[in-house]
Amino acid sequence: MSQKSPVPVSRSGRFTSGPGADVARFTESISFDWRLWRHDIQGSLAHAAMLQRIGVLTRTELKAIEKGLVAIAKEIEAGKFTWKPELEDVHMNIEAELTQRVPAGAKLHTARSRNDQVALDVRMWLRDEIIEFARELRDLQRALVELGSRYAHVIIPGYTHLQRAQPVFFAHHLLAYVEMVDRDYGRLLDCFNRLNVCPLGSGAIAGSTLPLDREFVAQQLGFVDAQGRAQITQNSMDAVCDRDFAVEFCALSALVALHLSRLAEDVILWASSEFNFIKIADAYTTGSSLMPQKKNPDIAELTRGKTGRVYGNLVALLTLLKGLPMTYNRDLQEDKERLFDTVDTVRASARLTAAMLRHTSVNEAACATAASDSALLATDLADYLVRQGMPFRHAHHAVGAAVALAEKLGKPLGELTSAELKGLNAAFGPDAKDCFNLGQAMSRRNLTGAPGTKEVARQLTRWKKALE
């Protein structure tokens, strides 16, 4: 026989009536925290098993609770479960439904508060999201390496101040983002390690007088270190109000978004008619409602634009937390939408960026034309003078004079004659013009991390192996 509570289970006997409709609307969180349902049920199953171990539940009661929770999970999965706003949140919705179906469900909340329950659920939810996000970041790295490998021979101008600077391989430019994303990946793993600590058993603020087996629950829910030892929080007050892990995730996500935004900006520039270095497949672009010739890089633009909301979520969380006294305060309800939105945004941005890159081709002719600008090798000409024994500052001045002469004569730097160079400085020998051989120039850049022919090939090989 089911038992029905005369008032919503989220309100105690201390209250004589339920909240007003406007108050209920203002305070409910089920409209967004319903997505914690799977982890809420997992936590309840582990908690119930622990309560049976310490004698609070009988084996029969445990079986009934487990059966009831599994049935509720199937209904939620199938979209047949009715969420009730008057029960405020995901925890009370599931517990109330369980209690109506299973009398022993009324015992499930023994030694547990919604304070430590939500701390558990959010940690478990974010833990799963981090695992998936880590895979997506690795896939983004693979997409960058694949595109670079496909056009490993292509050289483009490298830019500083958005002005042509020195030649680099297209792959080298992409590998810079592989390095950025790898730091993001490392930060994500660090966040996971600090996140992976079980708060259940902390109660509302002061734990419990019952002999809870917190280590058992932690083991059941996967809160373990590399040696399989249970990881549990060490201070009940800190455990229920700690949202450092959420802030840390939002902070590292802000850096991910920053890196994706910078990549998006390069893609947008490269796809423009002025650069014309790349072509993005139609499926990842849109047209104009007015101008029929337009092909807009919307995925890249939206990725760049969504960075602002990721930053905003981080600032909102920090502001939310900065003035809270110990321990749990209802303000903390506001953490979830910020965290949920950040996860959804950065994961989608990473996935779509990877997909866009896999549907991008390079205009090799346009890249070759841009890279043929001999001014890109002005520094190589200065290095030539250094090899002749000239101090670099003097070499810099001499090459500057050559650039000025070329501009005065209206021809590229590389087309100055040996005599014209010699007239500027006696240190320019007949072999100085060899500096403008682009292939040779790239072969000379063999320092670790440089955009040299052999070094870029080595880095592509290294990353392919690392990302297998």
C-alpha positions as MATLAB code, in Angstrom:
seq = 'MSQKSPVPVSRSGRFTSGPGADVARFTESISFDWRLWRHDIQGSLAHAAMLQRIGVLTRTELKAIEKGLVAIAKEIEAGKFTWKPELEDVHMNIEAELTQRVPAGAKLHTARSRNDQVALDVRMWLRDEIIEFARELRDLQRALVELGSRYAHVIIPGYTHLQRAQPVFFAHHLLAYVEMVDRDYGRLLDCFNRLNVCPLGSGAIAGSTLPLDREFVAQQLGFVDAQGRAQITQNSMDAVCDRDFAVEFCALSALVALHLSRLAEDVILWASSEFNFIKIADAYTTGSSLMPQKKNPDIAELTRGKTGRVYGNLVALLTLLKGLPMTYNRDLQEDKERLFDTVDTVRASARLTAAMLRHTSVNEAACATAASDSALLATDLADYLVRQGMPFRHAHHAVGAAVALAEKLGKPLGELTSAELKGLNAAFGPDAKDCFNLGQAMSRRNLTGAPGTKEVARQLTRWKKALE';
ca = [
       0.000    0.000    0.000;
       1.352    3.437   -0.881;
       1.582    6.242    1.632;
       0.733    9.825    0.700;
       2.017   12.743    2.740;
      -0.574   15.394    3.578;
       1.945   18.126    2.672;
       4.848   18.120    0.208;
       7.736   16.179    1.692;
      10.055   19.135    1.218;
       8.307   20.986    4.076;
       8.496   19.767    7.661;
       5.866   19.597   10.381;
       7.000   22.999   11.518;
       4.915   24.607    8.740;
       1.128   24.819    8.800;
       0.739   25.507    5.090;
       2.612   25.267    1.837;
       4.280   28.193    0.085;
       2.282   30.615   -2.016;
       2.173   30.067   -5.766;
       4.467   33.001   -6.480;
       6.930   31.810   -3.834;
       6.864   28.290   -5.278;
       7.626   29.615   -8.752;
      10.451   31.766   -7.434;
      12.098   29.025   -5.381;
      11.674   25.953   -7.582;
      14.712   24.503   -9.313;
      13.190   21.407  -10.899;
      12.944   23.287  -14.204;
      16.718   22.940  -14.542;
      18.054   20.520  -11.901;
      15.958   17.654  -13.265;
      19.011   16.782  -15.345;
      20.680   15.519  -12.157;
      18.124   12.711  -11.876;
      20.401    9.863  -12.927;
      23.049   10.800  -10.400;
      20.469   11.470   -7.701;
      19.173    7.919   -8.114;
      22.688    6.459   -8.180;
      23.481    8.298   -4.961;
      20.259    7.089   -3.351;
      20.968    3.483   -4.303;
      24.429    3.664   -2.701;
      23.039    5.435    0.377;
      20.320    2.814    0.763;
      22.841   -0.009    0.499;
      24.904    1.656    3.217;
      21.843    2.106    5.466;
      21.176   -1.611    5.167;
      24.798   -2.384    6.087;
      24.487   -0.399    9.329;
      21.065   -1.850   10.212;
      18.742    1.064    9.416;
      17.115   -0.852    6.562;
      16.273   -4.526    6.360;
      17.237   -6.505    3.293;
      13.576   -6.578    2.266;
      13.291   -2.814    2.586;
      16.488   -2.316    0.611;
      15.219   -4.523   -2.205;
      11.939   -2.621   -2.308;
      13.726    0.742   -2.416;
      16.083   -0.448   -5.142;
      13.181   -1.768   -7.214;
      11.276    1.478   -6.768;
      14.223    3.669   -7.740;
      14.993    1.565  -10.809;
      11.359    1.814  -11.908;
      11.399    5.599  -11.486;
      14.641    5.802  -13.466;
      13.083    3.879  -16.356;
      10.081    6.203  -16.379;
      12.296    9.291  -16.416;
      14.396    7.783  -19.195;
      11.248    7.120  -21.211;
       9.898   10.632  -20.610;
       6.898    9.322  -18.656;
       7.744   10.797  -15.276;
       5.834   13.879  -14.142;
       7.998   16.499  -12.483;
       6.103   18.524   -9.883;
       7.261   22.135   -9.361;
       5.597   22.237   -5.942;
       8.178   19.702   -4.762;
      10.884   22.215   -5.642;
      13.771   20.093   -6.872;
      14.922   16.814   -8.346;
      15.674   15.291   -4.943;
      12.211   15.792   -3.478;
      10.444   14.791   -6.682;
      12.178   11.433   -6.753;
      11.953   10.831   -3.003;
       8.267   11.757   -2.838;
       7.446    9.429   -5.716;
       9.461    6.623   -4.149;
       7.752    7.110   -0.791;
       4.316    6.930   -2.396;
       5.228    3.614   -4.018;
       7.426    2.069   -1.325;
       6.687    2.637    2.410;
      10.354    2.049    3.250;
      11.208    5.011    1.025;
      10.460    7.218    4.043;
      13.649    5.837    5.622;
      15.875    6.730    2.677;
      16.581   10.260    3.870;
      18.026    8.991    7.144;
      21.332   10.745    7.901;
      21.117   12.649    4.631;
      20.295   16.266    3.827;
      19.547   17.907    0.532;
      22.691   19.897    1.312;
      25.058   16.954    0.984;
      22.774   15.271   -1.540;
      22.997   18.105   -4.070;
      26.737   18.449   -3.448;
      27.040   14.764   -4.340;
      24.782   14.942   -7.400;
      26.534   17.932   -8.933;
      29.956   16.366   -8.402;
      28.836   13.127  -10.019;
      27.161   14.918  -12.921;
      30.180   17.101  -13.594;
      32.490   14.128  -13.292;
      30.677   12.411  -16.171;
      30.624   15.607  -18.214;
      34.358   16.075  -17.747;
      35.037   12.571  -19.052;
      33.048   13.315  -22.213;
      34.533   16.785  -22.576;
      38.052   15.368  -22.309;
      37.268   13.019  -25.210;
      35.947   15.945  -27.240;
      39.057   18.018  -26.614;
      41.215   15.121  -27.759;
      39.068   14.821  -30.881;
      39.507   18.538  -31.559;
      43.259   18.045  -31.354;
      42.988   15.152  -33.801;
      40.976   17.295  -36.224;
      43.669   19.996  -36.113;
      46.456   17.462  -36.686;
      44.516   15.790  -39.510;
      44.005   19.097  -41.315;
      47.640   20.049  -40.804;
      48.839   16.681  -42.087;
      46.629   16.895  -45.158;
      48.289   20.175  -46.105;
      51.696   19.596  -44.519;
      53.493   21.158  -47.472;
      51.531   24.426  -47.471;
      53.317   27.579  -46.308;
      51.499   30.747  -45.244;
      52.598   34.059  -43.809;
      52.768   34.143  -40.034;
      51.416   37.350  -38.566;
      52.200   39.697  -35.713;
      49.965   42.740  -35.183;
      47.961   41.174  -38.052;
      50.810   42.221  -40.362;
      52.813   39.728  -42.399;
      55.841   38.726  -40.343;
      57.643   35.483  -41.268;
      56.726   32.335  -43.199;
      55.345   29.318  -41.340;
      53.855   26.048  -42.394;
      50.046   26.007  -42.222;
      50.400   22.892  -40.079;
      52.631   24.779  -37.639;
      49.915   27.373  -37.149;
      47.366   24.640  -36.419;
      49.756   22.855  -34.075;
      49.875   25.999  -31.951;
      46.214   25.363  -31.146;
      46.934   21.684  -30.470;
      49.343   22.846  -27.771;
      46.745   25.240  -26.317;
      44.068   22.564  -26.199;
      46.522   20.158  -24.599;
      46.952   22.564  -21.693;
      43.161   22.734  -21.470;
      43.042   18.948  -21.360;
      45.572   18.883  -18.525;
      43.606   21.439  -16.530;
      40.479   19.364  -17.059;
      42.148   16.278  -15.583;
      43.386   18.314  -12.623;
      39.851   19.556  -12.025;
      38.557   15.975  -12.144;
      41.020   14.884   -9.460;
      39.948   17.628   -7.044;
      36.289   17.082   -7.894;
      36.344   13.346   -7.298;
      35.716   13.445   -3.531;
      32.478   12.202   -1.957;
      30.596   14.656    0.314;
      27.706   12.331    1.248;
      27.517   11.759    4.987;
      28.116   15.408    5.801;
      24.411   15.888    6.430;
      23.070   19.418    6.569;
      26.170   20.753    8.320;
      27.323   18.465   11.127;
      27.323   14.899    9.824;
      25.311   12.310   11.742;
      25.254   10.489   15.071;
      24.587    7.247   13.198;
      27.561    5.001   12.341;
      27.577    5.793    8.615;
      30.016    3.965    6.363;
      31.094    6.879    4.181;
      33.949    4.936    2.620;
      31.528    2.261    1.411;
      29.347    4.869   -0.313;
      32.384    6.508   -1.890;
      33.574    3.155   -3.223;
      30.125    2.366   -4.594;
      29.987    5.682   -6.455;
      33.526    5.618   -7.841;
      35.010    8.281   -5.588;
      38.395    6.563   -5.400;
      42.022    7.469   -6.050;
      44.421    5.739   -8.432;
      44.945    2.965   -5.869;
      41.209    2.407   -5.454;
      41.037    4.027   -2.013;
      37.891    5.897   -1.039;
      38.053    9.670   -1.375;
      35.757   11.450    1.098;
      35.490   15.038    2.281;
      37.151   15.781    5.625;
      35.019   18.658    6.924;
      31.225   18.524    6.937;
      30.792   22.298    6.830;
      33.121   22.721    3.878;
      31.615   19.724    2.086;
      28.079   21.114    1.832;
      29.049   24.614    0.714;
      32.113   23.890   -1.421;
      31.603   24.889   -5.045;
      35.277   25.380   -5.823;
      35.071   22.527   -8.291;
      32.327   24.324  -10.228;
      34.295   27.570  -10.258;
      37.424   25.717  -11.330;
      35.572   24.032  -14.172;
      34.057   27.328  -15.311;
      37.494   28.979  -15.113;
      39.219   26.328  -17.204;
      36.252   26.415  -19.583;
      36.781   30.157  -19.973;
      40.299   29.369  -21.179;
      38.968   26.681  -23.526;
      36.480   29.190  -24.898;
      39.263   31.759  -25.275;
      41.349   29.318  -27.299;
      38.392   28.282  -29.439;
      37.585   31.941  -30.023;
      41.110   32.693  -31.208;
      40.992   29.700  -33.538;
      37.603   30.871  -34.776;
      39.015   34.330  -35.494;
      41.802   32.825  -37.602;
      39.295   30.675  -39.467;
      37.089   33.714  -40.111;
      40.029   35.703  -41.466;
      41.325   32.829  -43.584;
      37.872   32.248  -45.087;
      37.470   35.900  -46.096;
      37.928   36.986  -49.714;
      40.876   39.118  -48.649;
      42.803   36.093  -47.356;
      41.096   33.276  -49.269;
      43.321   30.679  -47.580;
      40.569   28.170  -46.790;
      37.125   27.069  -47.872;
      34.621   25.776  -45.319;
      32.079   23.213  -46.530;
      28.557   24.502  -47.143;
      27.154   22.440  -44.266;
      29.132   24.566  -41.805;
      28.313   27.965  -43.281;
      25.159   29.978  -43.989;
      24.024   32.459  -46.601;
      22.647   35.957  -46.371;
      18.931   36.792  -46.324;
      19.674   39.666  -48.714;
      22.969   39.108  -50.538;
      22.925   35.915  -52.613;
      26.712   35.732  -53.012;
      27.449   35.516  -49.286;
      28.839   32.453  -47.514;
      29.229   33.196  -43.826;
      31.406   31.239  -41.329;
      28.630   31.091  -38.742;
      29.999   28.161  -36.710;
      33.241   30.040  -36.134;
      31.428   33.304  -35.417;
      29.059   31.711  -32.910;
      31.953   29.941  -31.211;
      33.676   33.297  -30.886;
      30.475   34.910  -29.624;
      29.635   32.217  -27.071;
      32.918   32.905  -25.303;
      31.242   35.899  -23.666;
      28.580   33.804  -21.985;
      31.211   31.381  -20.673;
      33.085   34.317  -19.144;
      29.802   35.640  -17.760;
      28.984   32.336  -16.085;
      32.366   32.330  -14.344;
      31.922   35.864  -13.051;
      28.345   35.070  -11.966;
      29.549   32.063   -9.944;
      32.365   33.979   -8.304;
      30.001   36.798   -7.417;
      27.425   34.329   -6.090;
      29.924   32.751   -3.718;
      32.009   35.676   -2.539;
      29.781   36.839    0.333;
      28.219   33.601    1.571;
      28.645   32.706    5.233;
      29.160   29.117    6.256;
      27.589   26.771    5.258;
      24.722   26.039    2.882;
      22.655   29.020    1.756;
      19.832   28.920   -0.738;
      21.868   31.219   -2.981;
      23.753   28.084   -3.999;
      20.738   26.994   -6.018;
      21.896   29.580   -8.560;
      25.104   27.673   -9.291;
      23.535   25.021  -11.481;
      22.291   27.040  -14.426;
      25.670   28.743  -14.708;
      27.494   25.418  -14.550;
      25.061   23.626  -16.853;
      25.257   26.392  -19.451;
      29.039   26.442  -19.386;
      29.244   22.677  -19.889;
      26.730   22.745  -22.729;
      28.403   25.697  -24.416;
      32.041   24.605  -24.344;
      31.269   21.012  -25.252;
      29.154   22.032  -28.240;
      31.759   24.578  -29.340;
      34.549   22.002  -29.227;
      32.489   19.391  -31.105;
      31.349   21.765  -33.835;
      34.798   23.275  -34.283;
      36.282   19.805  -34.797;
      33.551   18.934  -37.300;
      34.046   22.221  -39.168;
      37.799   21.626  -39.441;
      37.182   18.180  -40.892;
      35.085   19.875  -43.579;
      37.612   22.575  -44.438;
      39.938   22.651  -47.445;
      42.947   24.859  -48.172;
      43.366   27.121  -51.219;
      46.973   26.173  -51.873;
      47.437   28.677  -54.696;
      46.325   31.623  -52.552;
      48.572   30.493  -49.695;
      51.536   30.122  -52.052;
      50.978   33.618  -53.457;
      50.856   35.124  -49.973;
      53.909   33.181  -48.804;
      55.913   34.304  -51.863;
      56.167   37.832  -50.415;
      59.944   38.135  -50.078;
      59.560   40.674  -47.265;
      58.679   37.697  -45.051;
      62.352   36.717  -45.260;
      63.801   40.079  -44.208;
      64.830   38.618  -40.850;
      66.581   35.751  -42.656;
      68.580   38.404  -44.545;
      69.559   39.987  -41.227;
      70.609   36.553  -39.931;
      72.805   36.237  -43.047;
      74.672   39.397  -42.015;
      74.995   38.078  -38.457;
      76.691   34.983  -39.854;
      79.142   37.348  -41.529;
      80.036   38.666  -38.085;
      77.872   41.785  -38.000;
      76.097   42.688  -34.718;
      72.379   42.058  -35.059;
      71.406   45.684  -34.392;
      73.612   46.772  -37.279;
      72.244   43.968  -39.461;
      68.702   45.018  -38.624;
      69.518   48.577  -39.727;
      71.124   47.393  -42.968;
      68.165   45.254  -43.947;
      65.834   48.109  -43.028;
      67.715   50.241  -45.526;
      67.257   47.488  -48.131;
      63.513   47.439  -47.465;
      63.375   51.208  -47.884;
      65.294   50.977  -51.164;
      62.961   48.287  -52.504;
      59.958   50.433  -51.633;
      61.563   53.443  -53.325;
      62.260   51.414  -56.468;
      58.753   49.884  -56.368;
      59.826   46.277  -56.370;
      59.833   43.361  -53.892;
      62.730   43.087  -51.448;
      63.810   39.805  -53.029;
      64.245   41.440  -56.441;
      66.955   43.837  -55.366;
      70.100   43.006  -57.296;
      73.330   41.894  -55.676;
      74.836   45.214  -56.720;
      72.023   47.171  -55.103;
      72.463   45.226  -51.858;
      76.234   45.637  -52.003;
      75.771   49.352  -52.462;
      73.902   49.481  -49.159;
      76.449   47.492  -47.185;
      79.649   45.760  -48.227;
      78.792   42.733  -46.083;
      76.132   41.697  -48.609;
      77.836   39.074  -50.764;
      76.566   37.502  -53.982;
      75.039   34.648  -51.960;
      72.825   37.034  -49.964;
      69.995   36.569  -52.445;
      69.877   32.865  -51.534;
      68.052   33.992  -48.386;
      64.949   34.532  -50.516;
      64.677   30.861  -51.480;
      61.600   29.936  -49.452;
      62.266   26.198  -49.438;
      65.798   26.672  -48.139;
      64.584   29.217  -45.617;
      62.107   26.734  -44.164;
      64.678   23.925  -44.080;
      66.967   26.081  -41.936;
      64.370   26.457  -39.154;
      65.157   23.293  -37.255;
      65.124   24.381  -33.621;
      62.659   22.495  -31.430;
      59.315   24.213  -31.786;
      60.298   26.163  -34.910;
      58.303   26.034  -38.166;
      61.055   24.216  -40.071;
      60.390   21.507  -42.648;
      61.778   18.620  -40.581;
      60.599   20.000  -37.240;
      56.977   20.436  -38.331;
      56.979   16.906  -39.753;
      58.385   15.654  -36.441;
      55.735   17.484  -34.433;
      52.928   16.135  -36.637;
      54.254   12.623  -36.107;
      54.581   13.175  -32.381;
      50.994   14.379  -32.053;
      49.565   11.641  -34.249;
      51.185    9.066  -31.979;
      50.099   10.866  -28.802;
      46.485   11.111  -29.956;
      46.093    7.519  -31.151;
];
